[in-house]
Amino acid sequence: MAILPILRWPDTRLTTVCSHTAGDVSRLAADMLETMYAAPGRGLAAPQIGVLQRIFVMDCTWKEGVFAPRVLIDPEMLWKSDDSAIGPESCLSLPGITTEISRATTVTMRWANLAGAICEETFTGIAAICAQHEFDHLNGVLTLDHLDPAARTLAESALL
């Protein structure tokens, strides 16, 4: 396994819509998890390391001592609740910036795991936020894109 460099905004690969995942991605997934833990983050999407494929990893409880790594390959967002909440979000590709983002409080996703099995799960709480955040990356969307123009300008100025 290897810790990979994480791309930072304004790298254009971060705003590119990713292609479906092809081939065996077990090594990629292992490297992504190692990179995420070392960063230290709760999620990491492939475009953040320059791989423009639809795969992300997440582990929302490891910082509390409960490791529960997940690998989501070619995920689909099946449903989002109408209920939403505004809360702080950080991004490994936007170091030092925390923004207030509105997200659905519950989401249902479907994806393939490393064995090729199709999984479906409903996420709530921080897992729902993390899944939406990482899913956004696969579609070339950053937390900056959720901000109004004034807040985005302020956040971008802090990154430059």
PANUGU-701174 format. One line per field, with one value per residue (C-alpha): x, y, z. Coordinates in Angstrom, 1 decimal. Example, Ala and Ser with C-alpha at 12.3 -4.5 7.8 and 13.67 -1.06 7.14 Angstrom:
% residues 2
east = 12.3,13.7
north = -4.5,-1.1
up = 7.8,7.1
This chain:
% residues 160
east = 0.0,1.0,0.1,-0.7,-0.5,-3.9,-4.8,-5.6,-8.0,-7.8,-6.5,-9.0,-9.2,-11.2,-14.0,-14.1,-17.0,-15.5,-15.9,-17.2,-14.6,-12.9,-10.8,-9.5,-9.4,-8.4,-4.9,-6.3,-8.9,-6.2,-4.0,-7.0,-7.8,-4.2,-4.1,-7.4,-6.3,-2.9,-4.5,-6.4,-9.9,-13.2,-13.5,-11.5,-12.7,-10.5,-10.4,-8.7,-5.7,-5.9,-7.8,-10.9,-12.9,-16.2,-14.8,-14.6,-13.7,-15.0,-14.8,-16.8,-16.0,-12.3,-11.5,-13.5,-11.6,-14.0,-12.6,-15.3,-13.7,-16.0,-15.2,-18.0,-17.4,-19.6,-22.0,-25.5,-27.6,-31.0,-32.8,-32.3,-34.5,-36.4,-35.0,-31.7,-29.3,-26.6,-23.2,-19.5,-17.6,-13.9,-12.2,-8.8,-8.5,-9.3,-6.9,-7.7,-11.1,-14.4,-17.6,-21.3,-23.1,-26.7,-27.1,-29.9,-29.9,-30.6,-29.6,-29.8,-27.0,-26.2,-22.7,-20.5,-18.0,-14.5,-15.9,-18.3,-21.4,-24.1,-24.7,-27.5,-27.6,-29.3,-26.9,-27.8,-25.9,-22.2,-22.2,-24.9,-22.9,-19.7,-21.3,-22.9,-19.6,-17.6,-20.3,-20.1,-16.4,-17.2,-19.4,-16.8,-18.5,-16.7,-18.0,-17.2,-19.9,-22.5,-21.7,-23.3,-21.0,-19.9,-19.1,-17.3,-15.1,-14.2,-13.3,-11.3,-9.3,-8.3,-7.0,-4.9
north = 0.0,3.6,7.0,9.0,12.8,14.5,17.1,20.6,23.1,24.6,21.4,20.9,17.1,18.0,19.5,16.6,14.1,10.7,7.6,4.3,2.1,-0.5,-3.5,-4.6,-1.7,-3.5,-2.0,1.5,1.1,0.0,3.0,5.3,4.1,4.4,7.9,8.9,7.7,9.4,12.7,12.3,12.3,10.4,10.0,10.2,10.1,8.9,12.2,13.7,11.5,12.1,8.9,9.9,6.8,6.5,5.1,6.5,5.3,6.4,5.5,7.8,6.2,5.6,8.8,7.5,4.2,2.1,1.2,0.6,1.2,1.2,1.0,2.2,1.4,3.1,4.4,5.6,8.0,6.3,8.7,11.8,12.8,16.1,16.9,18.7,20.1,22.8,21.9,22.3,20.4,20.2,18.7,17.2,19.0,22.4,22.3,24.7,25.6,24.7,25.7,25.4,23.2,22.1,18.3,15.8,14.1,10.6,9.1,5.7,4.5,1.5,0.4,-2.5,-3.7,-5.1,-8.6,-7.3,-7.7,-5.0,-3.3,-0.9,1.0,4.0,6.4,8.9,11.4,11.9,8.9,10.6,13.8,12.0,9.8,12.9,14.8,12.0,11.3,15.0,14.6,11.9,14.4,17.2,19.1,20.7,22.1,25.5,24.8,24.7,28.3,31.5,33.8,35.9,32.9,31.2,34.3,34.4,30.7,30.9,33.9,31.8,29.1,31.3
up = 0.0,-0.5,0.7,-2.4,-3.0,-2.6,-5.3,-4.2,-5.7,-8.3,-10.1,-12.9,-12.3,-9.2,-11.3,-13.9,-14.0,-13.5,-15.7,-14.5,-12.8,-14.9,-13.9,-10.5,-8.2,-5.0,-4.9,-5.6,-2.8,-0.4,-1.3,-1.0,2.5,3.6,2.1,3.8,7.2,6.9,5.8,8.3,6.7,6.8,3.1,-0.1,-3.7,-6.6,-8.4,-5.3,-6.1,-9.9,-10.8,-12.8,-11.9,-9.9,-6.6,-3.1,0.3,3.7,7.3,9.5,12.9,12.8,14.6,17.6,17.6,15.6,12.2,9.5,6.1,3.1,-0.6,-2.9,-6.6,-9.2,-6.6,-7.4,-5.3,-5.1,-2.7,-0.6,2.2,2.0,5.5,5.4,7.9,7.6,9.1,8.8,6.1,5.4,2.3,2.0,-1.4,0.3,3.2,6.1,4.9,6.6,5.0,6.1,3.7,3.5,3.0,3.1,6.5,5.0,1.7,0.1,-2.2,-4.3,-5.3,-6.0,-3.4,-4.1,-4.6,-7.3,-5.1,-5.4,-2.1,-1.0,2.2,3.8,5.5,8.2,10.2,9.5,7.1,5.0,4.9,4.0,1.3,-0.3,-0.1,-1.7,-4.3,-5.3,-6.0,-8.6,-10.4,-10.3,-7.5,-4.6,-1.3,-2.9,-5.5,-2.7,-1.5,-2.5,-4.5,-1.6,0.6,-2.3,-3.0,0.7,0.8,-2.4,-1.2,1.9,-0.4,-2.7
